[in-house]
Amino acid sequence: MSIYDFTVKTIDGQDRSLGDYRGKVLLVVNTASECGYRCPPANT
């Protein structure tokens, strides 16, 4: 199993295969659903 075998939800609720990004640079940001994103520059 590789990262390309996973499917994730996009910000608008759609399912997206990480295989769609094979051969591209991909930044994965993992946050807990109860905590939210904690990077102040990104919140402005």
mmCIF file of the N, C-alpha and C atoms, coordinates in Angstrom:
data_MODEL
# 
_entry.id   MODEL 
# 
loop_
_atom_site.group_PDB 
_atom_site.id 
_atom_site.type_symbol 
_atom_site.label_atom_id 
_atom_site.label_alt_id 
_atom_site.label_comp_id 
_atom_site.label_asym_id 
_atom_site.label_entity_id 
_atom_site.label_seq_id 
_atom_site.pdbx_PDB_ins_code 
_atom_site.Cartn_x 
_atom_site.Cartn_y 
_atom_site.Cartn_z 
_atom_site.occupancy 
_atom_site.B_iso_or_equiv 
_atom_site.pdbx_formal_charge 
_atom_site.auth_seq_id 
_atom_site.auth_comp_id 
_atom_site.auth_asym_id 
_atom_site.auth_atom_id 
_atom_site.pdbx_PDB_model_num 
ATOM 1   N N  . MET A 1 1  ? 0.843   -1.177 0.000   1.00 0.00 ? 1  MET A N  1 
ATOM 2   C CA . MET A 1 1  ? 0.000   0.000  0.000   1.00 0.00 ? 1  MET A CA 1 
ATOM 3   C C  . MET A 1 1  ? 0.887   1.238  0.000   1.00 0.00 ? 1  MET A C  1 
ATOM 4   N N  . SER A 1 2  ? 0.508   2.223  -0.781  1.00 0.00 ? 2  SER A N  1 
ATOM 5   C CA . SER A 1 2  ? 1.253   3.485  -0.821  1.00 0.00 ? 2  SER A CA 1 
ATOM 6   C C  . SER A 1 2  ? 0.279   4.642  -0.587  1.00 0.00 ? 2  SER A C  1 
ATOM 7   N N  . ILE A 1 3  ? 0.814   5.841  -0.483  1.00 0.00 ? 3  ILE A N  1 
ATOM 8   C CA . ILE A 1 3  ? -0.033  7.024  -0.280  1.00 0.00 ? 3  ILE A CA 1 
ATOM 9   C C  . ILE A 1 3  ? -1.011  7.200  -1.435  1.00 0.00 ? 3  ILE A C  1 
ATOM 10  N N  . TYR A 1 4  ? -0.658  6.727  -2.607  1.00 0.00 ? 4  TYR A N  1 
ATOM 11  C CA . TYR A 1 4  ? -1.517  6.882  -3.777  1.00 0.00 ? 4  TYR A CA 1 
ATOM 12  C C  . TYR A 1 4  ? -2.760  6.002  -3.722  1.00 0.00 ? 4  TYR A C  1 
ATOM 13  N N  . ASP A 1 5  ? -2.809  5.074  -2.771  1.00 0.00 ? 5  ASP A N  1 
ATOM 14  C CA . ASP A 1 5  ? -3.971  4.207  -2.606  1.00 0.00 ? 5  ASP A CA 1 
ATOM 15  C C  . ASP A 1 5  ? -5.056  4.843  -1.737  1.00 0.00 ? 5  ASP A C  1 
ATOM 16  N N  . PHE A 1 6  ? -4.761  5.970  -1.105  1.00 0.00 ? 6  PHE A N  1 
ATOM 17  C CA . PHE A 1 6  ? -5.709  6.610  -0.200  1.00 0.00 ? 6  PHE A CA 1 
ATOM 18  C C  . PHE A 1 6  ? -6.633  7.569  -0.941  1.00 0.00 ? 6  PHE A C  1 
ATOM 19  N N  . THR A 1 7  ? -7.840  7.690  -0.417  1.00 0.00 ? 7  THR A N  1 
ATOM 20  C CA . THR A 1 7  ? -8.812  8.673  -0.886  1.00 0.00 ? 7  THR A CA 1 
ATOM 21  C C  . THR A 1 7  ? -9.103  9.611  0.273   1.00 0.00 ? 7  THR A C  1 
ATOM 22  N N  . VAL A 1 8  ? -9.168  10.896 -0.009  1.00 0.00 ? 8  VAL A N  1 
ATOM 23  C CA . VAL A 1 8  ? -9.403  11.900 1.034   1.00 0.00 ? 8  VAL A CA 1 
ATOM 24  C C  . VAL A 1 8  ? -10.589 12.773 0.635   1.00 0.00 ? 8  VAL A C  1 
ATOM 25  N N  . LYS A 1 9  ? -11.114 13.510 1.607   1.00 0.00 ? 9  LYS A N  1 
ATOM 26  C CA . LYS A 1 9  ? -12.183 14.477 1.353   1.00 0.00 ? 9  LYS A CA 1 
ATOM 27  C C  . LYS A 1 9  ? -11.561 15.839 1.076   1.00 0.00 ? 9  LYS A C  1 
ATOM 28  N N  . THR A 1 10 ? -12.034 16.494 0.042   1.00 0.00 ? 10 THR A N  1 
ATOM 29  C CA . THR A 1 10 ? -11.581 17.851 -0.247  1.00 0.00 ? 10 THR A CA 1 
ATOM 30  C C  . THR A 1 10 ? -12.304 18.817 0.682   1.00 0.00 ? 10 THR A C  1 
ATOM 31  N N  . ILE A 1 11 ? -11.890 20.062 0.669   1.00 0.00 ? 11 ILE A N  1 
ATOM 32  C CA . ILE A 1 11 ? -12.496 21.062 1.543   1.00 0.00 ? 11 ILE A CA 1 
ATOM 33  C C  . ILE A 1 11 ? -13.986 21.254 1.245   1.00 0.00 ? 11 ILE A C  1 
ATOM 34  N N  . ASP A 1 12 ? -14.404 20.929 0.018   1.00 0.00 ? 12 ASP A N  1 
ATOM 35  C CA . ASP A 1 12 ? -15.823 21.052 -0.325  1.00 0.00 ? 12 ASP A CA 1 
ATOM 36  C C  . ASP A 1 12 ? -16.580 19.732 -0.218  1.00 0.00 ? 12 ASP A C  1 
ATOM 37  N N  . GLY A 1 13 ? -15.953 18.726 0.430   1.00 0.00 ? 13 GLY A N  1 
ATOM 38  C CA . GLY A 1 13 ? -16.636 17.471 0.734   1.00 0.00 ? 13 GLY A CA 1 
ATOM 39  C C  . GLY A 1 13 ? -16.585 16.400 -0.333  1.00 0.00 ? 13 GLY A C  1 
ATOM 40  N N  . GLN A 1 14 ? -15.868 16.625 -1.412  1.00 0.00 ? 14 GLN A N  1 
ATOM 41  C CA . GLN A 1 14 ? -15.756 15.639 -2.487  1.00 0.00 ? 14 GLN A CA 1 
ATOM 42  C C  . GLN A 1 14 ? -14.649 14.631 -2.172  1.00 0.00 ? 14 GLN A C  1 
ATOM 43  N N  . ASP A 1 15 ? -14.823 13.389 -2.613  1.00 0.00 ? 15 ASP A N  1 
ATOM 44  C CA . ASP A 1 15 ? -13.765 12.387 -2.476  1.00 0.00 ? 15 ASP A CA 1 
ATOM 45  C C  . ASP A 1 15 ? -12.739 12.603 -3.578  1.00 0.00 ? 15 ASP A C  1 
ATOM 46  N N  . ARG A 1 16 ? -11.457 12.488 -3.204  1.00 0.00 ? 16 ARG A N  1 
ATOM 47  C CA . ARG A 1 16 ? -10.370 12.681 -4.181  1.00 0.00 ? 16 ARG A CA 1 
ATOM 48  C C  . ARG A 1 16 ? -9.301  11.631 -3.931  1.00 0.00 ? 16 ARG A C  1 
ATOM 49  N N  . SER A 1 17 ? -8.897  10.930 -4.962  1.00 0.00 ? 17 SER A N  1 
ATOM 50  C CA . SER A 1 17 ? -7.833  9.940  -4.855  1.00 0.00 ? 17 SER A CA 1 
ATOM 51  C C  . SER A 1 17 ? -6.477  10.633 -4.856  1.00 0.00 ? 17 SER A C  1 
ATOM 52  N N  . LEU A 1 18 ? -5.615  10.245 -3.935  1.00 0.00 ? 18 LEU A N  1 
ATOM 53  C CA . LEU A 1 18 ? -4.266  10.809 -3.945  1.00 0.00 ? 18 LEU A CA 1 
ATOM 54  C C  . LEU A 1 18 ? -3.483  10.319 -5.161  1.00 0.00 ? 18 LEU A C  1 
ATOM 55  N N  . GLY A 1 19 ? -3.954  9.264  -5.795  1.00 0.00 ? 19 GLY A N  1 
ATOM 56  C CA . GLY A 1 19 ? -3.348  8.801  -7.031  1.00 0.00 ? 19 GLY A CA 1 
ATOM 57  C C  . GLY A 1 19 ? -3.427  9.841  -8.140  1.00 0.00 ? 19 GLY A C  1 
ATOM 58  N N  . ASP A 1 20 ? -4.396  10.770 -8.024  1.00 0.00 ? 20 ASP A N  1 
ATOM 59  C CA . ASP A 1 20 ? -4.510  11.857 -9.004  1.00 0.00 ? 20 ASP A CA 1 
ATOM 60  C C  . ASP A 1 20 ? -3.292  12.765 -8.979  1.00 0.00 ? 20 ASP A C  1 
ATOM 61  N N  . TYR A 1 21 ? -2.533  12.713 -7.884  1.00 0.00 ? 21 TYR A N  1 
ATOM 62  C CA . TYR A 1 21 ? -1.383  13.598 -7.717  1.00 0.00 ? 21 TYR A CA 1 
ATOM 63  C C  . TYR A 1 21 ? -0.050  12.896 -7.962  1.00 0.00 ? 21 TYR A C  1 
ATOM 64  N N  . ARG A 1 22 ? -0.096  11.671 -8.446  1.00 0.00 ? 22 ARG A N  1 
ATOM 65  C CA . ARG A 1 22 ? 1.142   10.932 -8.717  1.00 0.00 ? 22 ARG A CA 1 
ATOM 66  C C  . ARG A 1 22 ? 2.032   11.733 -9.665  1.00 0.00 ? 22 ARG A C  1 
ATOM 67  N N  . GLY A 1 23 ? 3.320   11.873 -9.285  1.00 0.00 ? 23 GLY A N  1 
ATOM 68  C CA . GLY A 1 23 ? 4.276   12.607 -10.102 1.00 0.00 ? 23 GLY A CA 1 
ATOM 69  C C  . GLY A 1 23 ? 4.284   14.107 -9.858  1.00 0.00 ? 23 GLY A C  1 
ATOM 70  N N  . LYS A 1 24 ? 3.455   14.564 -8.915  1.00 0.00 ? 24 LYS A N  1 
ATOM 71  C CA . LYS A 1 24 ? 3.391   15.994 -8.595  1.00 0.00 ? 24 LYS A CA 1 
ATOM 72  C C  . LYS A 1 24 ? 3.832   16.203 -7.153  1.00 0.00 ? 24 LYS A C  1 
ATOM 73  N N  . VAL A 1 25 ? 4.234   17.415 -6.830  1.00 0.00 ? 25 VAL A N  1 
ATOM 74  C CA . VAL A 1 25 ? 4.570   17.758 -5.450  1.00 0.00 ? 25 VAL A CA 1 
ATOM 75  C C  . VAL A 1 25 ? 3.258   17.971 -4.703  1.00 0.00 ? 25 VAL A C  1 
ATOM 76  N N  . LEU A 1 26 ? 3.132   17.346 -3.535  1.00 0.00 ? 26 LEU A N  1 
ATOM 77  C CA . LEU A 1 26 ? 1.894   17.420 -2.771  1.00 0.00 ? 26 LEU A CA 1 
ATOM 78  C C  . LEU A 1 26 ? 2.213   17.714 -1.316  1.00 0.00 ? 26 LEU A C  1 
ATOM 79  N N  . LEU A 1 27 ? 1.597   18.732 -0.760  1.00 0.00 ? 27 LEU A N  1 
ATOM 80  C CA . LEU A 1 27 ? 1.743   19.070 0.651   1.00 0.00 ? 27 LEU A CA 1 
ATOM 81  C C  . LEU A 1 27 ? 0.505   18.555 1.370   1.00 0.00 ? 27 LEU A C  1 
ATOM 82  N N  . VAL A 1 28 ? 0.708   17.659 2.331   1.00 0.00 ? 28 VAL A N  1 
ATOM 83  C CA . VAL A 1 28 ? -0.398  17.101 3.109   1.00 0.00 ? 28 VAL A CA 1 
ATOM 84  C C  . VAL A 1 28 ? -0.375  17.749 4.485   1.00 0.00 ? 28 VAL A C  1 
ATOM 85  N N  . VAL A 1 29 ? -1.481  18.402 4.852   1.00 0.00 ? 29 VAL A N  1 
ATOM 86  C CA . VAL A 1 29 ? -1.618  19.018 6.173   1.00 0.00 ? 29 VAL A CA 1 
ATOM 87  C C  . VAL A 1 29 ? -2.682  18.232 6.919   1.00 0.00 ? 29 VAL A C  1 
ATOM 88  N N  . ASN A 1 30 ? -2.285  17.605 8.012   1.00 0.00 ? 30 ASN A N  1 
ATOM 89  C CA . ASN A 1 30 ? -3.196  16.783 8.798   1.00 0.00 ? 30 ASN A CA 1 
ATOM 90  C C  . ASN A 1 30 ? -3.559  17.528 10.080  1.00 0.00 ? 30 ASN A C  1 
ATOM 91  N N  . THR A 1 31 ? -4.843  17.812 10.271  1.00 0.00 ? 31 THR A N  1 
ATOM 92  C CA . THR A 1 31 ? -5.296  18.468 11.496  1.00 0.00 ? 31 THR A CA 1 
ATOM 93  C C  . THR A 1 31 ? -6.402  17.644 12.127  1.00 0.00 ? 31 THR A C  1 
ATOM 94  N N  . ALA A 1 32 ? -6.534  17.746 13.439  1.00 0.00 ? 32 ALA A N  1 
ATOM 95  C CA . ALA A 1 32 ? -7.628  17.079 14.140  1.00 0.00 ? 32 ALA A CA 1 
ATOM 96  C C  . ALA A 1 32 ? -8.912  17.874 13.917  1.00 0.00 ? 32 ALA A C  1 
ATOM 97  N N  . SER A 1 33 ? -10.022 17.190 13.766  1.00 0.00 ? 33 SER A N  1 
ATOM 98  C CA . SER A 1 33 ? -11.281 17.875 13.471  1.00 0.00 ? 33 SER A CA 1 
ATOM 99  C C  . SER A 1 33 ? -11.725 18.797 14.597  1.00 0.00 ? 33 SER A C  1 
ATOM 100 N N  . GLU A 1 34 ? -11.297 18.544 15.813  1.00 0.00 ? 34 GLU A N  1 
ATOM 101 C CA . GLU A 1 34 ? -11.687 19.381 16.946  1.00 0.00 ? 34 GLU A CA 1 
ATOM 102 C C  . GLU A 1 34 ? -10.744 20.563 17.157  1.00 0.00 ? 34 GLU A C  1 
ATOM 103 N N  . CYS A 1 35 ? -9.564  20.542 16.546  1.00 0.00 ? 35 CYS A N  1 
ATOM 104 C CA . CYS A 1 35 ? -8.559  21.576 16.820  1.00 0.00 ? 35 CYS A CA 1 
ATOM 105 C C  . CYS A 1 35 ? -8.526  22.682 15.778  1.00 0.00 ? 35 CYS A C  1 
ATOM 106 N N  . GLY A 1 36 ? -8.778  22.362 14.545  1.00 0.00 ? 36 GLY A N  1 
ATOM 107 C CA . GLY A 1 36 ? -8.676  23.365 13.494  1.00 0.00 ? 36 GLY A CA 1 
ATOM 108 C C  . GLY A 1 36 ? -7.229  23.622 13.116  1.00 0.00 ? 36 GLY A C  1 
ATOM 109 N N  . TYR A 1 37 ? -7.054  24.447 12.121  1.00 0.00 ? 37 TYR A N  1 
ATOM 110 C CA . TYR A 1 37 ? -5.721  24.774 11.623  1.00 0.00 ? 37 TYR A CA 1 
ATOM 111 C C  . TYR A 1 37 ? -5.132  25.875 12.487  1.00 0.00 ? 37 TYR A C  1 
ATOM 112 N N  . ARG A 1 38 ? -3.887  25.713 12.942  1.00 0.00 ? 38 ARG A N  1 
ATOM 113 C CA . ARG A 1 38 ? -3.283  26.616 13.919  1.00 0.00 ? 38 ARG A CA 1 
ATOM 114 C C  . ARG A 1 38 ? -2.121  27.436 13.380  1.00 0.00 ? 38 ARG A C  1 
ATOM 115 N N  . CYS A 1 39 ? -2.123  27.789 12.132  1.00 0.00 ? 39 CYS A N  1 
ATOM 116 C CA . CYS A 1 39 ? -1.046  28.584 11.550  1.00 0.00 ? 39 CYS A CA 1 
ATOM 117 C C  . CYS A 1 39 ? -1.558  30.009 11.341  1.00 0.00 ? 39 CYS A C  1 
ATOM 118 N N  . PRO A 1 40 ? -1.186  30.954 12.210  1.00 0.00 ? 40 PRO A N  1 
ATOM 119 C CA . PRO A 1 40 ? -1.728  32.318 12.117  1.00 0.00 ? 40 PRO A CA 1 
ATOM 120 C C  . PRO A 1 40 ? -1.614  32.964 10.737  1.00 0.00 ? 40 PRO A C  1 
ATOM 121 N N  . PRO A 1 41 ? -0.485  32.859 10.019  1.00 0.00 ? 41 PRO A N  1 
ATOM 122 C CA . PRO A 1 41 ? -0.433  33.500 8.693   1.00 0.00 ? 41 PRO A CA 1 
ATOM 123 C C  . PRO A 1 41 ? -1.469  32.937 7.722   1.00 0.00 ? 41 PRO A C  1 
ATOM 124 N N  . ALA A 1 42 ? -1.823  31.672 7.873   1.00 0.00 ? 42 ALA A N  1 
ATOM 125 C CA . ALA A 1 42 ? -2.791  31.063 6.964   1.00 0.00 ? 42 ALA A CA 1 
ATOM 126 C C  . ALA A 1 42 ? -4.219  31.496 7.285   1.00 0.00 ? 42 ALA A C  1 
ATOM 127 N N  . ASN A 1 43 ? -4.444  32.002 8.477   1.00 0.00 ? 43 ASN A N  1 
ATOM 128 C CA . ASN A 1 43 ? -5.788  32.407 8.880   1.00 0.00 ? 43 ASN A CA 1 
ATOM 129 C C  . ASN A 1 43 ? -6.106  33.848 8.515   1.00 0.00 ? 43 ASN A C  1 
ATOM 130 N N  . THR A 1 44 ? -5.149  34.567 7.921   1.00 0.00 ? 44 THR A N  1 
ATOM 131 C CA . THR A 1 44 ? -5.400  35.974 7.575   1.00 0.00 ? 44 THR A CA 1 
ATOM 132 C C  . THR A 1 44 ? -5.800  36.118 6.128   1.00 0.00 ? 44 THR A C  1 
# 
